[in-house]
Amino acid sequence: MSHLTEGMEAMKGLSRKEYAEIKDSIDSCIRPLIFYHDDADGLSSFLQIYRYKQDGRGIIIKSTPCVDMKFLNKVLEYSPDMIFVVDIADIEQEFIDSVKVPIVWVDHHGPYERAGVRYFNPRKHNPTSNPPVSYLMSKALKVKEDDWIAMAGMVGDWYLPPDHEVFSRKYPDLLPGTITRPEDAMFSSGIGVISEIFNFILKGTTSDALKHAKVMTRIKTPQEILAQETSRGKFIYKRYEYIKSLYEATLKEAKKKAGKGHILLYNYTDQKMSFTGELSNNLLYLYPEKVIIVAREKSGEMKCSFRSTRVILPPVIASCLEDLGGRSGGHEHACGAVIRCSDFKVFMQRFRREIKAILAQPK
């Protein structure tokens, strides 16, 4: 392959060499430990690795998207010969230095610099390239039987791959050929339902999430879930229906906040389950002209999810957080922040002012 072709390939994701290196890492290990984010993209990425390898153990990262020292015991308990970290924005350097096990990190945030890991991130090649990790894993492993799992992860991250028409021809009931926008795939298609199922079965306690993720490793077809064709499919769908009922009640309340202003802010204090990401995505689909903020109050902090089709959010949020207690990160039009409750009012005053100024600028 020429350097030009290699570079063009990397512009869309990773290079062919990098995809081969990821696959070789999976092929060469015997006892992988897989850390993954608690959303459709993370679960899809884990499932693709596990189902391809037919071995390993998954660890869900359900709080801050960082693998840090609190997970060291998981490594010591399992004694893996290789660690995979997928769809996780950061790894603490102290963790890397302590585990003494090779780490393969595949992500699409940042990018960040960490010593002692094999790091694969398309944003290292092109800062505007942002395919989800489920897409990267599908390109690396090429398992046709799991293409629906890969697509559910991609759609969950508001992404349709360049060759989505091929998937539509194979699964017209899951992704009609008339759908060309990822948001329509998410909220108006069968594969969107699968993606929502992936998100919802990871809700609740970590033990519940891991139990349902384990069952997903044995599901063979999407219809096994959607049509509840097996006891495994019924088990997954029953959990989905329960979480969906809780979510719909919360979404109904959130929609009441859609006034005439540029910003839709919805605060809630449910301590049992977080729907911030799902709510913000759904509200953006319903109100694409608005900047969406869904904020969940917990333990003295506001855990926020931001969405916008018009505003590049991270620099605005970082500016508004200056000298306040909080942190933020994510993608240009979809990101998160954690802000102290005592600082949230000041943050919102700044944020409203900034958004008003940005949207007043000529297009």
N, C-alpha and C positions, 0 to 999 in steps of 0.2 A: 504494500500500500504506500502511495506517495505521501509526503508530508502535507501536501495540499488537501488530499482526500481525508487524511487523518484529522486535519484541522477542521474541515467542514463537518465531519461526523461529530466532533466534540462540540461544535457550535449548537447542536441540537440536544446534546446530553453529554455522555462520556465518549471517549474514543473507543474504537474496537479493541485496542490493546487493554484498556482499563476494564471493559466488560469481561474480557478473557481472564484478566487477573482476579476479578471478583469470583468468577466461576471456578477457577483453579483453586482459590482459597477454600471454597466450599467443598470441592472435590477432595482436597488433600487432608481435611480435618476428619476426626473420628467422633469427637464429643463436643459439638459446638454449643455455646451459650449465647442466646440471642436477646439483646435488649431492644425493645421497640416502643414507639409512641402509642398512646391509647386513643387512636383514631383509625379511620378506615385505611389510610395510607400506611400507617405503621403495622396494623394487623395484617394487611395484604402482603406487605414485605416479609413479615415473619412467616406467614403461611407458605409463601413461595419457597423460602429457604428450607423450612422444615419438611414440606411435602416432597421437595426435590431430594433432600438428603435422607429422609425417612428416619431421622434421629435428631437428638438435641433437646434443649429446654428453652422455653421463652420466658422472659421477664418483662412485665409491662411497666413502663415509666408513666405513672399517673399524675404526678405533680409537676414541678418545674422540669422542663425538657432538658435534663442534664444527668449524665451518669457520674455520680460522685461517690465519696467514701462510704456512704451508708449502704451501698450495694456490694461492698467488698466481701461481706459474709456470704452472699449468694455465689460468688466465685469460689470461695473456699469450700462451701458445702458441695458444689457440683464437680469441682476439679476439671474444668474444660481444657481441651487442648487448643481451642481457639475461641475468641469472643467476637461476635458480630454486633455492631451498634447501627441500627437502621432508623431513619427518620427522627433522629434525636439531634437537637441543635448543638449540644456541647458535651464534652467529656472533661472532667476535672483532671488536671495534670497529675495530681497526687494519686488519683485512682489508677491512671495509666502506669505510673511508676511503681505502684504497689502490687499489681496483679501478677506480674512476671509471666504473662500469657500474651501471645500475639493478638492484636486487636485490628479488625477490619471495620472501618467506619464509613458507611454510605449515607450521604445526607444531601439536602438541597437548601439548607439555611446558610447563614454566614456569607462566605466561608471563614473558618477560624484556623489558627495555627496551633497545633499540638505536636510535641515530639513523641516519637515512639509508637505511632500508629500508621497503618496504611489507610490513607484518607482519600475517598472518592466523592467528588462534589462537582457537578457541572458548572457551578458558579465560579470555580477556579479558572475555567476557560473563558467564560462569558458571563459577566455579572447579570445580564438580562435573561439568561437561560435558567429556567426554573421547573423542569419536569419533576413530578413527585418520585419518591424512592420506589414506589410500586412499579412505575414505568422503567426505572433503571434496572430493577431486579428482573423484570420480564425480558428486557433486552439481553441481560447477562445469561439467564437460564433457559429461555426459549422453550418452556414447557407448554405445549398447546392445550393440554387438558386443564391447565390452570389459568387460561387466558381470561376467564370470567372473574377470577379472583383478582388478577392484576387490574382489570378494567374497573372493578368496584373500588379499588384503592385510588386509582387515578381520578375517577369521577368524584370521589369523596374529597379530593383536593382541587376540585374545579378545573379539571384538565381532561382534554380529549387528545389522544395521540394522533400524529399525522395520518396514520393508516386506520383510523377508526371505522372507515367504510368496510374494511375486511371483517371486522368484528360484527358490524351490522348485518352483513350478508350471512354470517354464520349463526347469529342470534338475533333475528329480526324482532322477536318478541321481547328481547331485553333492551335493544337499542335500535329503534326504527331508523331507517335511512334518512328520514326527514329531519332528524335531530342533528344539528351541527354545532350547537353551543353547549359547553360543559354544564352551565347552569340549568339548561333544559334537560340535559341527561340526568342531572341530580334530582330534579323535582318533578319530572314528567316521563319517567321511563322505568322499566323493570330493573335495569342495572342500578338505577338510583335507589330503588328499594333495597337491593342487596347492600349497597354502600351504607344506607341508613341502618340496616341490620348490623353491619360491621361496627358502626359507631355505637349503637345502643347496647349491644351485648357486652361491651367493655365498661358500661356504667356500673355504679354500685361498688361493692367491696372488691378488693384485689382478688380475693379467693373466688368470688363469683365470676369475675371477668376471666380469670385463668381457666376456670372450669369450662366456660363456654368457648373460649379460644381453643382449648384442647379438643372439644367436640368438633370444632370447625376443621381441624386437621384431618378429620375422617370423612367429611362431606365430599361426595364425588361430583355432584352436579348442582347448578343453581335451583333447578326444579325440586330437588330433594328438600330444599327449604321452602321455596315459594308455594309449592303444591303440597307440602308436608307429607312427602311420599314415604318417609321412614321415621322411625322413632327418634333418630338423631335430628332430622329436619324439624320434627314437631317440637323437640326440646328447644332448639334455637328459636323457632318462630314464636313459641309461647313466651319466652323471655322478651323478645322483640315487641310483642303486642303489649305486654305489661309496661315496659319503658315508654313505648309510644303513647300510651294513654296519659302518662304523667307529662310527657313532653307537650302534647297537644293542649293540655290545660294551661301550661306555662306560655306557650305560643299565643294562645287566645288573649292572655293578659298583656303580653308584649305588644301585640298589634294595636291595642288601645292607646299606645304612646305615639302613634304615627300622626303627629300634628302637621302644621304648615311650615315649620322651620326646616333648616338644612340638616339638623341633627336629630336622630331618633335615639334617645337614651332610655334604656330599660334596666332598672335595678331590681334584684330579687335576693332573697336571703335563705333559700332552700339549703339546708345543711346536709341533706342526704345525697343529692345528685346534682352534678353540674351539666347544664345544657348551653353554656355560653357560646361555644363554637357553633353548635347546630342552630341555635337561635339567630346568631348574627348572620350566618349564611342564608337562612330562610328569609329573614327580614330584608336582607339586601336584594334577594330575588324578587320579593314583593314590592320593595320601595327602592329601586336602583338609583334614584336621584339623590337619596339621602346618605349621609354618613351615619353608620350604625355603630352604637356602643351598647353592648350587653355587659352589665357589671354585677357580679355575684359577691355579696358580702359574706366573708368568713374569716374568723380569727383576727378581727381588727384590720382586715385588708379588703380592698375591692379588687377582685380578680376579673379583669376586663378583656373583652374580645372586640376588636375594631374591624370594620369593613367599609370599603368605599370603592366605587367604580371610577371616581374622578380625582381623588386626592392620594398622593404618595404619603402614606401615613407615618412610617418610622421616624423621619426627621421631625415631623410636627409633634409627635408624642414625646420624643426625647427632649425637645425644646421646652415643652410644657412641664416636663418632670424636673427640670433643672432646679436644684436646691431643695427639692421635695424628696420625701421618702418613697422610693419606688424603683421599678426596673421594667424594661420593655424589650421587645424583639419580635422578629417575624419577617413577613414578606411585604412588598410594596403596598399592596391593597388589602392585605389580610394579616393582622398581627395581634399581639396580646400585650398586656401590661398588668403589673401588680402595683397598686397604689394604696398607701395607708389611708384608712377611712378619714382620719383627721385632716388629710391633705386633699381629699377628693374634690371638695368644693372649690378650692383654689385652682386645682388642675382643670376642672371643667370651665371655670371662668376664662382661663388662658386658652383652653382648647377652642371654645366657642369663638373667641376673638380671632384666633389664628385661622380657623376654618372660614369665618366670614370674610377675612382679608383675601384668602386664597381664591375663594369662589367669586369674589368681586373682580378678580383680574380678567382681562379679555382673553378669550380662548385662542 
